[in-house]
Amino acid sequence: MTTASAFLDIAVAIAFIALALGQIMSMVRLVLGPTPGDRILALDTMAINALGLVVMLGVYYGVQFYFEVALLIAMLGFVSTVALARFLLRGDIIE
């Protein structure tokens, strides 16, 4: 094992831990959020953390398929955040 590979393994492990902690904190905000806006923001943050976890899996395993999955998660996260915010503001999604 080379030194660069050992550093990459350590960096990926630290990134996994940081993203997992962020995901847990977002779940807490989702449950305890005082306003619906806080809950929507927590869901958006959870989608971003899930995106980061999938990208880290792709880096760890060296498989490019995970990056395509990450793009799908990013698109779904954005669309769901916009739909929830629009529903919160107007009461309907489609006019």
PyMOL commands that set and color helices and strands:
alter all, ss='L'
color gray80, all
select helices_A, chain A and resi 3-32+36-61+65-90
alter helices_A, ss='H'
color red, helices_A
deselect
rebuild
show_as cartoon
